[in-house]
């Protein structure tokens, strides 16, 4: 369904019955009334009726249809246009699924366009309808509740990333031979993309909390400041994850180098152990007629004993040195 819901609210209370889009703005013309429309991935043709009804700016409509925008806040005439990045964490794939929510906020309307499955807004609408005192604030209450829901949905993403980063740390410093470089790289890519979505919300929420817009009542400023503080904490945490992953990747590269050096030392030590017996065997295998012990009965066991003694001495030396 393209149209999830279309309702008119009078003084914080939902008006009974279904409301068609055409004529919705006129029906909500009273001072304490507004219309709230929710749409899911509409096409340009399907969004045309909404554009005509609420006289939405063509540039904002174009952004809403493309749905590949960074989080931002712009004003077109008397309408606020807000873009949010919704997110949810897919733990098995260790991947963040992003969606997009675009809001048009006017004096008597709130149009919410959602793309992607992340951050469903049905419960956000229901919870706001159970709070008529806040809903009485008008479309700005819708903007606050949607932004608050999106930010709340960031928390499980941060928790999921933190859990996987801890697992990667254990892998890097494990005694077993592992190289999780690819996993670290993909996690860091997800963290960077997520950080961009979170950090881009800081400025819009700061502006909303300071009250630079006529459509935002004075009473709503503190609500936006609360969400702003929440986003700041999350942004700091995600930035810490980014730095931590950088350190883990460097530590992993160091571990790989150390282990490669250990392997080279072991190989060199075994070569040194084997080279002396090989050298002695090579000398006695040159088929000269006059060589010490060649014709003697004790020659063979003495030579083998010397080989074993030298090889054993070298082996013991390398063991004490930690090369073997």
VENSULJO-V784932 format. One record per residue. N is the residue number from 1. BURIAL is 1 if it has 9 or more other ideal C-beta (glycine too) atoms within 8 Angstrom, else 0. Layout:
N & BURIAL
N & BURIAL
//
This chain:
1 & 0
2 & 0
3 & 1
4 & 1
5 & 1
6 & 1
7 & 1
8 & 1
9 & 1
10 & 1
11 & 0
12 & 1
13 & 0
14 & 0
15 & 1
16 & 0
17 & 0
18 & 0
19 & 1
20 & 0
21 & 1
22 & 0
23 & 0
24 & 1
25 & 1
26 & 0
27 & 1
28 & 1
29 & 0
30 & 0
31 & 0
32 & 0
33 & 1
34 & 1
35 & 1
36 & 1
37 & 1
38 & 1
39 & 1
40 & 1
41 & 0
42 & 1
43 & 0
44 & 0
45 & 0
46 & 1
47 & 1
48 & 0
49 & 1
50 & 1
51 & 1
52 & 0
53 & 1
54 & 1
55 & 0
56 & 1
57 & 1
58 & 0
59 & 0
60 & 1
61 & 1
62 & 0
63 & 1
64 & 1
65 & 1
66 & 0
67 & 1
68 & 0
69 & 1
70 & 0
71 & 1
72 & 1
73 & 1
74 & 0
75 & 1
76 & 1
77 & 0
78 & 0
79 & 1
80 & 1
81 & 1
82 & 1
83 & 1
84 & 1
85 & 1
86 & 1
87 & 1
88 & 1
89 & 1
90 & 1
91 & 0
92 & 0
93 & 0
94 & 1
95 & 0
96 & 1
97 & 1
98 & 1
99 & 1
100 & 1
101 & 1
102 & 1
103 & 1
104 & 1
105 & 1
106 & 1
107 & 0
108 & 1
109 & 1
110 & 1
111 & 1
112 & 1
113 & 1
114 & 1
115 & 1
116 & 1
117 & 0
118 & 1
119 & 1
120 & 0
121 & 1
122 & 0
123 & 0
124 & 1
125 & 1
126 & 0
127 & 1
128 & 1
129 & 1
130 & 0
131 & 0
132 & 1
133 & 0
134 & 1
135 & 1
136 & 1
137 & 1
138 & 1
139 & 1
140 & 1
141 & 1
142 & 1
143 & 1
144 & 1
145 & 1
146 & 1
147 & 1
148 & 1
149 & 1
150 & 1
151 & 1
152 & 0
153 & 1
154 & 1
155 & 0
156 & 1
157 & 1
158 & 1
159 & 1
160 & 1
161 & 1
162 & 1
163 & 1
164 & 1
165 & 1
166 & 0
167 & 0
168 & 1
169 & 1
170 & 0
171 & 1
172 & 1
173 & 0
174 & 0
175 & 0
176 & 0
177 & 0
178 & 0
179 & 0
180 & 1
181 & 1
182 & 0
183 & 1
184 & 1
185 & 1
186 & 1
187 & 1
188 & 1
189 & 0
190 & 1
191 & 1
192 & 1
193 & 1
194 & 1
195 & 1
196 & 1
197 & 1
198 & 1
199 & 1
200 & 1
201 & 1
202 & 1
203 & 0
204 & 1
205 & 1
206 & 1
207 & 1
208 & 1
209 & 1
210 & 0
211 & 0
212 & 0
213 & 1
214 & 0
215 & 1
216 & 1
217 & 0
218 & 0
219 & 0
220 & 1
221 & 1
222 & 0
223 & 1
224 & 1
225 & 1
226 & 0
227 & 1
228 & 1
229 & 0
230 & 1
231 & 1
232 & 1
233 & 0
234 & 1
235 & 1
236 & 0
237 & 1
238 & 1
239 & 1
240 & 0
241 & 1
242 & 1
243 & 0
244 & 1
245 & 1
246 & 1
247 & 0
248 & 1
249 & 1
250 & 0
251 & 1
252 & 1
253 & 1
254 & 0
255 & 1
256 & 1
257 & 0
258 & 0
259 & 1
260 & 0
261 & 0
262 & 0
263 & 0
264 & 0
265 & 1
266 & 1
267 & 0
268 & 1
269 & 1
270 & 1
271 & 0
272 & 1
273 & 1
274 & 1
275 & 0
276 & 1
277 & 1
278 & 0
279 & 0
280 & 1
281 & 1
282 & 0
283 & 0
284 & 1
285 & 0
286 & 0
287 & 0
288 & 0
289 & 0
290 & 0
291 & 0
292 & 0
293 & 1
294 & 0
295 & 0
296 & 0
297 & 0
298 & 0
299 & 1
300 & 0
301 & 0
302 & 1
303 & 1
304 & 0
305 & 0
306 & 1
307 & 1
308 & 0
309 & 0
310 & 1
311 & 1
312 & 0
313 & 0
314 & 1
315 & 1
316 & 0
317 & 0
318 & 1
319 & 1
320 & 0
321 & 0
322 & 0
323 & 1
324 & 0
//
